[in-house]
Amino acid sequence: MREIQLKEAKATLSAVVDQAVRGNPAIITRHGKKEAVVLSFDEYEKLLHVPSFGRLLASFPGDEGDIPIRSDKPSRVVDL
């Protein structure tokens, strides 16, 4: 993903949007700090429908017995 300064993005906004629609999003920077991203509306909609990790866990199709019981033993020796 390319990075462009805010000043350049303002001057070439139409081209930045055209590139995003073609699948080349841009990161907009201000004073060297990443501030925003320009991406196509299709990509934005895909991001809206990505389930959270909690929802993925909640939708586990198995039964409670399918998940092994967690051991109380440490998994490895830790030097302190």
VOGU-153942 format. One line per field, with one value per atom (N, C-alpha, C): residue in three letters; atom name; x, y, z. Coordinates in nm, 2 decimals. Last residue first. Layout:
<rozas>
res	c(ALA:...) .
atom	c(CA:...) .
c1	c(X:...) .
c2	c(Y:...) .
c3	c(Z:...) .
</rozas>
This chain:
<rozas>
res	c(LEU:LEU:LEU:ASP:ASP:ASP:VAL:VAL:VAL:VAL:VAL:VAL:ARG:ARG:ARG:SER:SER:SER:PRO:PRO:PRO:LYS:LYS:LYS:ASP:ASP:ASP:SER:SER:SER:ARG:ARG:ARG:ILE:ILE:ILE:PRO:PRO:PRO:ILE:ILE:ILE:ASP:ASP:ASP:GLY:GLY:GLY:GLU:GLU:GLU:ASP:ASP:ASP:GLY:GLY:GLY:PRO:PRO:PRO:PHE:PHE:PHE:SER:SER:SER:ALA:ALA:ALA:LEU:LEU:LEU:LEU:LEU:LEU:ARG:ARG:ARG:GLY:GLY:GLY:PHE:PHE:PHE:SER:SER:SER:PRO:PRO:PRO:VAL:VAL:VAL:HIS:HIS:HIS:LEU:LEU:LEU:LEU:LEU:LEU:LYS:LYS:LYS:GLU:GLU:GLU:TYR:TYR:TYR:GLU:GLU:GLU:ASP:ASP:ASP:PHE:PHE:PHE:SER:SER:SER:LEU:LEU:LEU:VAL:VAL:VAL:VAL:VAL:VAL:ALA:ALA:ALA:GLU:GLU:GLU:LYS:LYS:LYS:LYS:LYS:LYS:GLY:GLY:GLY:HIS:HIS:HIS:ARG:ARG:ARG:THR:THR:THR:ILE:ILE:ILE:ILE:ILE:ILE:ALA:ALA:ALA:PRO:PRO:PRO:ASN:ASN:ASN:GLY:GLY:GLY:ARG:ARG:ARG:VAL:VAL:VAL:ALA:ALA:ALA:GLN:GLN:GLN:ASP:ASP:ASP:VAL:VAL:VAL:VAL:VAL:VAL:ALA:ALA:ALA:SER:SER:SER:LEU:LEU:LEU:THR:THR:THR:ALA:ALA:ALA:LYS:LYS:LYS:ALA:ALA:ALA:GLU:GLU:GLU:LYS:LYS:LYS:LEU:LEU:LEU:GLN:GLN:GLN:ILE:ILE:ILE:GLU:GLU:GLU:ARG:ARG:ARG:MET:MET:MET) .
atom	c(N:CA:C:N:CA:C:N:CA:C:N:CA:C:N:CA:C:N:CA:C:N:CA:C:N:CA:C:N:CA:C:N:CA:C:N:CA:C:N:CA:C:N:CA:C:N:CA:C:N:CA:C:N:CA:C:N:CA:C:N:CA:C:N:CA:C:N:CA:C:N:CA:C:N:CA:C:N:CA:C:N:CA:C:N:CA:C:N:CA:C:N:CA:C:N:CA:C:N:CA:C:N:CA:C:N:CA:C:N:CA:C:N:CA:C:N:CA:C:N:CA:C:N:CA:C:N:CA:C:N:CA:C:N:CA:C:N:CA:C:N:CA:C:N:CA:C:N:CA:C:N:CA:C:N:CA:C:N:CA:C:N:CA:C:N:CA:C:N:CA:C:N:CA:C:N:CA:C:N:CA:C:N:CA:C:N:CA:C:N:CA:C:N:CA:C:N:CA:C:N:CA:C:N:CA:C:N:CA:C:N:CA:C:N:CA:C:N:CA:C:N:CA:C:N:CA:C:N:CA:C:N:CA:C:N:CA:C:N:CA:C:N:CA:C:N:CA:C:N:CA:C:N:CA:C:N:CA:C:N:CA:C:N:CA:C:N:CA:C:N:CA:C:N:CA:C:N:CA:C) .
c1	c(1.34:1.31:1.44:1.26:1.37:1.34:1.00:1.04:1.15:0.90:0.98:1.02:0.56:0.71:0.77:0.30:0.33:0.48:0.21:0.28:0.31:-0.11:0.04:0.09:-0.38:-0.32:-0.17:-0.52:-0.44:-0.39:-0.85:-0.72:-0.65:-1.00:-0.99:-0.85:-1.08:-1.01:-1.01:-1.40:-1.29:-1.21:-1.61:-1.51:-1.39:-1.80:-1.71:-1.60:-1.96:-1.86:-1.76:-1.96:-2.02:-1.91:-1.91:-1.90:-1.97:-1.91:-2.02:-2.02:-1.88:-1.81:-1.92:-1.96:-2.03:-1.96:-1.80:-1.93:-2.00:-1.56:-1.56:-1.71:-1.66:-1.61:-1.61:-1.71:-1.82:-1.78:-1.45:-1.55:-1.67:-1.33:-1.28:-1.39:-1.59:-1.49:-1.45:-1.62:-1.66:-1.55:-1.64:-1.55:-1.59:-1.80:-1.86:-1.76:-1.64:-1.76:-1.81:-1.47:-1.42:-1.53:-1.64:-1.58:-1.53:-1.68:-1.79:-1.74:-1.42:-1.48:-1.59:-1.41:-1.32:-1.37:-1.61:-1.62:-1.53:-1.50:-1.62:-1.64:-1.14:-1.27:-1.38:-0.97:-0.99:-1.12:-0.74:-0.84:-0.85:-0.68:-0.67:-0.78:-0.50:-0.62:-0.58:-0.25:-0.37:-0.50:0.08:-0.03:-0.16:0.30:0.22:0.11:0.43:0.50:0.42:0.24:0.36:0.43:0.02:0.03:0.14:-0.07:0.01:0.01:-0.28:-0.26:-0.18:-0.24:-0.23:-0.20:-0.45:-0.34:-0.35:-0.52:-0.55:-0.43:-0.58:-0.46:-0.49:-0.81:-0.75:-0.62:-0.94:-0.87:-0.80:-1.02:-1.12:-1.06:-0.77:-0.83:-0.94:-0.73:-0.64:-0.70:-0.94:-0.94:-0.85:-0.85:-0.98:-0.98:-0.62:-0.61:-0.74:-0.74:-0.65:-0.63:-0.88:-0.95:-0.86:-0.68:-0.78:-0.85:-0.44:-0.47:-0.58:-0.43:-0.41:-0.44:-0.47:-0.56:-0.55:-0.24:-0.37:-0.47:-0.04:-0.04:-0.18:-0.10:-0.10:-0.11:-0.07:-0.20:-0.21:0.15:0.12:-0.01:0.10:0.11:0.08:0.20:0.18:0.19:0.06:0.15:0.11:0.09:0.00:0.09) .
c2	c(-1.80:-1.67:-1.60:-1.99:-1.95:-1.81:-2.22:-2.08:-2.04:-2.50:-2.45:-2.30:-2.51:-2.52:-2.46:-2.51:-2.58:-2.59:-2.60:-2.50:-2.58:-2.75:-2.76:-2.65:-2.75:-2.65:-2.65:-2.78:-2.84:-2.72:-2.77:-2.70:-2.76:-3.03:-2.96:-2.90:-2.99:-3.06:-2.97:-2.98:-2.90:-2.97:-3.15:-3.15:-3.07:-3.09:-3.21:-3.22:-2.90:-2.86:-2.97:-2.96:-2.96:-2.92:-2.74:-2.86:-2.85:-2.49:-2.59:-2.72:-2.17:-2.30:-2.41:-1.91:-1.99:-2.13:-1.81:-1.83:-1.92:-1.76:-1.86:-1.90:-1.56:-1.69:-1.80:-1.36:-1.42:-1.55:-1.31:-1.36:-1.42:-1.20:-1.33:-1.39:-1.08:-1.06:-1.20:-1.11:-1.13:-1.11:-0.86:-0.96:-0.98:-0.67:-0.80:-0.91:-0.45:-0.44:-0.57:-0.53:-0.51:-0.50:-0.52:-0.65:-0.64:-0.24:-0.33:-0.46:-0.16:-0.11:-0.20:-0.27:-0.32:-0.28:-0.12:-0.26:-0.32:0.14:0.11:-0.04:0.14:0.13:0.10:0.37:0.24:0.24:0.56:0.57:0.43:0.62:0.53:0.55:0.84:0.78:0.69:0.88:0.94:0.88:0.84:0.78:0.82:1.12:1.02:0.97:1.31:1.19:1.08:1.52:1.54:1.41:1.28:1.42:1.44:1.05:1.09:1.24:0.80:0.94:0.97:0.51:0.56:0.71:0.38:0.47:0.51:0.08:0.18:0.27:-0.04:0.02:0.12:-0.11:-0.21:-0.16:0.07:-0.03:-0.13:0.25:0.17:0.05:0.37:0.28:0.19:0.51:0.40:0.31:0.70:0.60:0.49:0.83:0.76:0.66:0.96:0.87:0.78:1.11:1.00:0.91:1.29:1.21:1.09:1.42:1.33:1.24:1.57:1.46:1.37:1.75:1.80:1.70:1.59:1.69:1.74:1.43:1.37:1.47:1.62:1.55:1.49:1.68:1.79:1.73:1.43:1.49:1.60:1.20:1.31:1.38:0.85:0.98:1.09:0.52:0.63:0.76:0.21:0.33:0.44:-0.12:0.00:0.12) .
c3	c(3.60:3.66:3.71:3.33:3.42:3.47:3.29:3.28:3.38:3.11:3.23:3.20:2.99:2.97:3.10:3.07:2.94:2.92:3.40:3.31:3.18:3.46:3.46:3.37:3.43:3.53:3.53:3.10:3.21:3.30:2.98:3.00:3.12:2.81:2.93:2.94:2.46:2.57:2.69:2.31:2.35:2.47:2.28:2.18:2.21:2.48:2.50:2.39:2.37:2.48:2.50:2.01:2.15:2.25:1.72:1.80:1.94:1.59:1.56:1.65:1.72:1.71:1.70:1.75:1.65:1.63:1.94:1.98:1.88:1.79:1.90:1.93:1.62:1.56:1.67:1.81:1.73:1.67:1.89:1.99:1.92:1.67:1.72:1.81:1.44:1.55:1.60:1.09:1.22:1.32:0.84:0.91:1.05:0.73:0.75:0.81:0.68:0.77:0.81:0.48:0.62:0.72:0.26:0.31:0.45:0.25:0.28:0.33:0.17:0.29:0.34:-0.09:0.02:0.16:-0.21:-0.20:-0.09:-0.20:-0.12:-0.11:-0.18:-0.25:-0.16:0.04:-0.02:-0.09:0.21:0.10:0.04:0.55:0.43:0.34:0.77:0.71:0.59:0.90:0.95:0.90:0.99:0.92:0.98:1.00:1.08:0.99:0.85:0.87:0.94:0.84:0.92:0.95:0.75:0.78:0.88:0.49:0.61:0.62:0.38:0.38:0.51:0.19:0.33:0.32:-0.06:-0.02:0.12:-0.26:-0.16:-0.13:-0.55:-0.49:-0.39:-0.68:-0.59:-0.53:-0.83:-0.91:-0.82:-0.63:-0.70:-0.78:-0.58:-0.48:-0.54:-0.82:-0.78:-0.68:-0.79:-0.91:-0.88:-0.56:-0.56:-0.68:-0.67:-0.55:-0.54:-0.87:-0.91:-0.79:-0.71:-0.81:-0.85:-0.56:-0.50:-0.60:-0.58:-0.68:-0.63:-0.37:-0.51:-0.61:-0.15:-0.18:-0.33:-0.16:-0.18:-0.21:-0.11:-0.24:-0.27:0.16:0.06:-0.09:0.28:0.27:0.16:0.11:0.20:0.18:0.08:0.02:0.13:0.04:0.13:0.06:-0.09:-0.10:0.01:0.00:0.00:0.00) .
</rozas>
